[in-house]
Amino acid sequence: MRTFEGELQAADGDRYAIVVSRFNELVARRLLEGAVETLKRAGAADDHVDVCWVPGAFELPLVASRLAASGRYAAVIPLGAVIQGETLHHEYINREVARGLMDAGLTSGVPVVFGVLTCQTLELALERAGGKAGNKGAEAARAAIETVSLLRQFDAGGG
């Protein structure tokens, strides 16, 4: 049996794009801080991390798709928070954002991870953006680094 696992070390020269939703910015900024800190600890250079702000979560897939297709980035890390309101609006947004981000990764072949919180309340979102539930932005960055490393093993003829 052969086992493949990615490493949590950014390769020299790897560039990462982070796309952040401005809506629910209090949460999104904390996710961004976690992602940037994780990329730095993994060895990504400051000038190899680009941050793009979009109005809301619904705009994340288009911008992530364009960045992934550009060939400039090893991975794209979309971040944001969709918080349930009094209507079903959040369900439509969540479904389309998830589908759009998955499509962006599958179409481009570039890892486009899912760093979008889908919470019932602001309090729950804040817990997942650096509170007692950890920082999902940091987790998204780790997923991006590990996935890039794993895919490189396949590209090198290992898989």
Residue frames as qw, qx, qy, qz and C-alpha x, y, z in Angstrom:
[[0.000, 0.889, 0.457, 0.000, 0.00, 0.00, 0.00],
 [0.388, 0.219, -0.007, 0.895, 1.23, 3.48, -0.89],
 [0.180, -0.818, -0.476, 0.269, 0.14, 6.49, 1.13],
 [0.337, 0.441, 0.117, 0.824, 0.34, 10.10, 0.01],
 [0.297, -0.809, -0.409, 0.299, 0.14, 13.08, 2.33],
 [0.296, 0.807, 0.010, 0.510, 0.80, 16.74, 1.82],
 [0.540, -0.155, -0.389, 0.730, 3.20, 18.72, 3.96],
 [0.140, -0.922, -0.351, 0.088, 2.41, 21.91, 5.86],
 [0.422, -0.507, 0.216, 0.720, 5.32, 23.83, 4.39],
 [0.490, 0.832, 0.102, -0.237, 4.89, 26.38, 1.62],
 [0.799, 0.153, 0.256, 0.522, 7.33, 25.78, -1.19],
 [0.258, -0.469, 0.149, 0.831, 9.72, 28.56, -2.17],
 [0.023, 0.060, -0.516, -0.854, 8.10, 30.79, -4.75],
 [0.067, -0.518, -0.844, -0.123, 4.53, 29.66, -4.08],
 [0.152, -0.138, 0.029, -0.978, 2.02, 32.48, -4.28],
 [0.048, -0.457, -0.867, 0.194, -1.31, 32.43, -2.48],
 [0.183, -0.351, -0.232, -0.889, -4.40, 34.52, -3.15],
 [0.043, -0.379, -0.784, 0.489, -6.84, 35.25, -0.35],
 [0.174, -0.411, -0.430, -0.785, -10.27, 36.55, -1.36],
 [0.114, -0.257, -0.705, 0.651, -12.17, 38.15, 1.51],
 [0.117, -0.682, -0.614, -0.381, -15.83, 39.10, 1.74],
 [0.056, 0.297, -0.248, 0.920, -16.32, 42.59, 3.16],
 [0.642, -0.446, -0.223, -0.582, -19.83, 41.69, 4.38],
 [0.855, -0.512, -0.084, 0.008, -19.56, 40.63, 8.05],
 [0.465, 0.708, -0.374, 0.378, -16.14, 42.28, 8.02],
 [0.465, -0.668, 0.463, -0.352, -15.63, 41.90, 11.77],
 [0.914, -0.110, 0.388, -0.041, -15.54, 38.13, 11.30],
 [0.807, 0.563, 0.007, 0.182, -13.79, 38.20, 7.92],
 [0.141, 0.847, -0.425, 0.287, -10.85, 40.28, 9.20],
 [0.602, -0.514, 0.579, -0.197, -10.22, 37.73, 11.95],
 [0.930, 0.210, 0.298, 0.042, -10.32, 34.90, 9.42],
 [0.558, 0.778, -0.172, 0.233, -7.86, 36.84, 7.26],
 [0.206, -0.788, 0.527, -0.244, -5.49, 37.36, 10.20],
 [0.807, -0.248, 0.529, -0.090, -5.53, 33.63, 10.92],
 [0.864, 0.457, 0.174, 0.120, -4.88, 32.72, 7.29],
 [0.351, 0.852, -0.296, 0.252, -2.04, 35.21, 6.83],
 [0.418, -0.677, 0.569, -0.207, -0.34, 34.16, 10.07],
 [0.891, -0.031, 0.452, -0.022, -0.58, 30.49, 9.07],
 [0.750, 0.635, 0.007, 0.185, 0.88, 31.15, 5.63],
 [0.071, 0.862, -0.433, 0.254, 3.77, 33.10, 7.19],
 [0.631, -0.489, 0.579, -0.162, 4.50, 30.33, 9.71],
 [0.904, 0.197, 0.376, 0.052, 4.53, 27.83, 6.85],
 [0.564, -0.250, 0.410, 0.672, 7.18, 29.83, 5.01],
 [0.382, 0.721, 0.458, 0.353, 5.18, 31.91, 2.53],
 [0.347, -0.034, -0.039, 0.936, 6.83, 35.27, 1.90],
 [0.133, 0.595, 0.400, -0.684, 4.79, 38.43, 2.59],
 [0.264, 0.513, -0.314, -0.754, 5.09, 39.52, -1.02],
 [0.181, 0.040, -0.912, -0.366, 3.75, 36.13, -2.17],
 [0.019, 0.502, 0.823, -0.266, 0.38, 36.59, -0.49],
 [0.092, -0.182, -0.280, -0.938, -2.17, 38.75, -2.29],
 [0.105, 0.434, 0.754, -0.482, -5.43, 39.81, -0.62],
 [0.122, -0.250, -0.493, -0.825, -8.49, 40.77, -2.66],
 [0.220, 0.275, 0.623, -0.699, -11.61, 42.22, -1.05],
 [0.136, -0.319, -0.722, -0.599, -15.05, 41.61, -2.54],
 [0.390, -0.376, 0.017, -0.840, -18.41, 43.08, -1.46],
 [0.755, -0.244, 0.338, -0.506, -19.96, 39.86, -0.17],
 [0.577, -0.199, 0.791, 0.030, -19.79, 36.08, -0.13],
 [0.735, 0.546, 0.376, -0.141, -21.72, 35.82, -3.40],
 [0.414, 0.865, -0.271, -0.082, -18.82, 37.50, -5.22],
 [0.515, -0.575, 0.630, 0.092, -16.19, 35.10, -3.83],
 [0.810, 0.146, 0.549, 0.147, -16.56, 32.38, -6.51],
 [0.573, 0.805, 0.099, 0.118, -16.12, 34.69, -9.51],
 [0.009, 0.903, -0.420, 0.092, -12.99, 36.35, -8.17],
 [0.646, -0.413, 0.641, 0.022, -11.59, 33.06, -6.84],
 [0.827, 0.377, 0.405, 0.099, -12.19, 31.46, -10.23],
 [0.438, 0.883, -0.106, 0.131, -10.41, 34.26, -12.07],
 [0.245, -0.794, 0.550, -0.077, -7.44, 34.13, -9.69],
 [0.773, -0.169, 0.611, 0.033, -7.18, 30.34, -9.91],
 [0.768, 0.549, 0.304, 0.126, -7.32, 30.43, -13.71],
 [0.143, 0.959, -0.234, -0.067, -4.61, 33.10, -13.90],
 [0.888, 0.238, -0.257, 0.298, -1.83, 30.57, -13.28],
 [0.139, 0.710, -0.374, 0.580, -0.19, 32.94, -10.79],
 [0.499, -0.509, 0.446, -0.541, -1.22, 31.16, -7.59],
 [0.173, 0.153, -0.969, 0.091, -0.54, 27.80, -6.01],
 [0.157, -0.488, -0.850, 0.119, -3.89, 28.06, -4.20],
 [0.191, -0.454, -0.134, -0.860, -6.79, 30.43, -3.58],
 [0.237, -0.277, -0.793, 0.489, -8.26, 30.90, -0.11],
 [0.250, -0.546, -0.327, -0.730, -11.75, 32.45, -0.06],
 [0.239, -0.205, -0.710, 0.630, -12.84, 33.75, 3.36],
 [0.301, -0.327, -0.146, -0.884, -16.09, 35.16, 4.67],
 [0.089, 0.183, 0.852, -0.483, -19.11, 34.62, 6.86],
 [0.392, -0.315, -0.498, -0.706, -22.74, 34.12, 5.95],
 [0.075, 0.046, 0.753, -0.653, -24.88, 34.50, 9.05],
 [0.071, -0.485, -0.849, -0.198, -28.44, 33.22, 9.14],
 [0.164, -0.078, 0.099, -0.978, -31.08, 35.91, 9.17],
 [0.496, 0.212, 0.554, -0.635, -34.85, 35.92, 9.39],
 [0.749, 0.472, -0.106, -0.453, -35.33, 34.79, 5.78],
 [0.938, 0.025, 0.312, 0.148, -33.96, 31.90, 3.71],
 [0.368, 0.895, -0.248, -0.031, -31.50, 34.20, 1.90],
 [0.297, -0.673, 0.677, 0.015, -28.51, 32.60, 3.63],
 [0.788, 0.044, 0.614, 0.001, -29.42, 29.15, 2.27],
 [0.684, 0.712, 0.146, 0.058, -29.31, 30.37, -1.33],
 [0.101, 0.899, -0.423, 0.060, -26.04, 32.22, -0.77],
 [0.548, -0.494, 0.675, -0.025, -24.36, 29.30, 1.02],
 [0.835, 0.243, 0.493, 0.034, -25.33, 26.77, -1.64],
 [0.606, 0.786, 0.042, 0.118, -24.17, 28.90, -4.56],
 [0.079, -0.866, 0.490, -0.061, -20.95, 30.01, -2.91],
 [0.668, -0.325, 0.669, 0.020, -20.00, 26.42, -2.07],
 [0.798, 0.432, 0.408, 0.095, -20.84, 25.23, -5.59],
 [0.398, 0.908, -0.099, 0.080, -19.03, 28.13, -7.21],
 [0.247, -0.776, 0.580, -0.012, -15.86, 27.65, -5.20],
 [0.756, -0.087, 0.645, 0.070, -15.82, 23.91, -5.88],
 [0.706, 0.653, 0.259, 0.089, -16.30, 24.59, -9.60],
 [0.136, 0.941, -0.310, 0.004, -13.44, 27.11, -9.56],
 [0.442, -0.567, 0.694, 0.051, -11.04, 24.53, -8.18],
 [0.760, 0.164, 0.626, 0.060, -12.18, 21.69, -10.40],
 [0.584, 0.798, 0.148, 0.022, -12.11, 23.82, -13.55],
 [0.143, 0.913, -0.377, 0.067, -8.70, 25.38, -12.91],
 [0.874, 0.089, -0.401, 0.261, -6.95, 22.45, -11.24],
 [0.187, 0.429, -0.450, 0.760, -5.80, 24.92, -8.56],
 [0.325, -0.406, -0.778, 0.353, -6.85, 24.31, -4.96],
 [0.241, -0.452, -0.056, -0.857, -9.69, 26.67, -4.04],
 [0.251, -0.162, -0.863, 0.408, -10.46, 25.86, -0.41],
 [0.336, -0.681, -0.492, -0.426, -13.63, 26.65, 1.53],
 [0.337, -0.073, -0.501, 0.794, -13.01, 29.24, 4.25],
 [0.313, -0.372, -0.192, -0.852, -16.55, 30.58, 4.45],
 [0.075, 0.098, 0.820, -0.559, -18.36, 30.31, 7.76],
 [0.416, -0.343, -0.549, -0.639, -22.05, 29.46, 7.59],
 [0.185, -0.101, -0.764, 0.610, -23.33, 30.17, 11.10],
 [0.190, -0.693, -0.687, -0.110, -26.64, 30.80, 12.80],
 [0.270, -0.940, -0.181, 0.104, -25.40, 33.79, 14.81],
 [0.271, 0.851, -0.325, 0.310, -22.63, 36.37, 14.91],
 [0.550, -0.645, 0.489, -0.204, -21.48, 34.89, 18.22],
 [0.925, 0.011, 0.371, 0.083, -20.98, 31.46, 16.65],
 [0.663, 0.693, -0.034, 0.280, -19.10, 33.02, 13.74],
 [0.045, -0.864, 0.402, -0.299, -16.76, 34.89, 16.10],
 [0.780, -0.419, 0.459, -0.075, -16.06, 31.67, 18.00],
 [0.882, 0.232, 0.332, 0.241, -14.86, 30.17, 14.70],
 [0.458, 0.789, -0.041, 0.407, -12.84, 33.24, 13.76],
 [0.311, 0.500, -0.504, 0.631, -10.30, 33.10, 16.56],
 [0.585, -0.496, 0.247, -0.592, -12.49, 32.24, 19.54],
 [0.591, -0.347, 0.690, -0.234, -12.85, 29.00, 21.44],
 [0.886, 0.312, 0.333, -0.085, -13.60, 27.02, 18.26],
 [0.644, -0.126, 0.420, 0.627, -10.28, 28.07, 16.70],
 [0.195, 0.656, -0.169, -0.709, -9.74, 30.09, 13.54],
 [0.777, 0.389, 0.495, 0.006, -11.25, 28.64, 10.39],
 [0.399, 0.888, -0.208, -0.088, -9.18, 31.08, 8.30],
 [0.217, -0.640, 0.737, 0.028, -6.04, 29.44, 9.66],
 [0.690, 0.047, 0.720, -0.061, -7.54, 26.02, 8.91],
 [0.679, 0.704, 0.179, -0.108, -8.31, 27.07, 5.34],
 [0.191, 0.850, -0.486, -0.069, -4.72, 28.22, 4.84],
 [0.437, -0.389, 0.811, -0.015, -3.39, 24.92, 6.19],
 [0.754, 0.349, 0.547, -0.106, -5.73, 23.03, 3.85],
 [0.524, 0.836, -0.106, -0.123, -4.45, 25.08, 0.90],
 [0.040, -0.739, 0.672, 0.038, -0.78, 24.46, 1.73],
 [0.561, -0.172, 0.806, -0.074, -1.30, 20.74, 2.30],
 [0.744, 0.516, 0.398, -0.148, -3.35, 20.29, -0.87],
 [0.387, 0.850, -0.334, -0.128, -0.74, 22.08, -2.99],
 [0.216, -0.573, 0.791, -0.010, 1.94, 19.81, -1.56],
 [0.678, 0.094, 0.717, -0.133, -0.11, 16.68, -2.20],
 [0.686, 0.690, 0.160, -0.166, -0.93, 17.62, -5.80],
 [0.166, 0.816, -0.537, -0.131, 2.76, 18.27, -6.47],
 [0.483, -0.294, 0.825, 0.004, 3.50, 14.66, -5.56],
 [0.715, 0.443, 0.535, -0.080, 1.11, 13.55, -8.30],
 [0.436, 0.881, -0.114, -0.145, 2.57, 16.04, -10.76],
 [0.087, -0.714, 0.690, 0.082, 6.04, 14.66, -10.02],
 [0.625, 0.240, -0.699, -0.251, 4.90, 11.19, -11.07],
 [0.064, -0.216, 0.856, -0.465, 4.35, 9.83, -7.60],
 [0.490, 0.172, 0.610, -0.599, 0.60, 9.21, -7.86]]
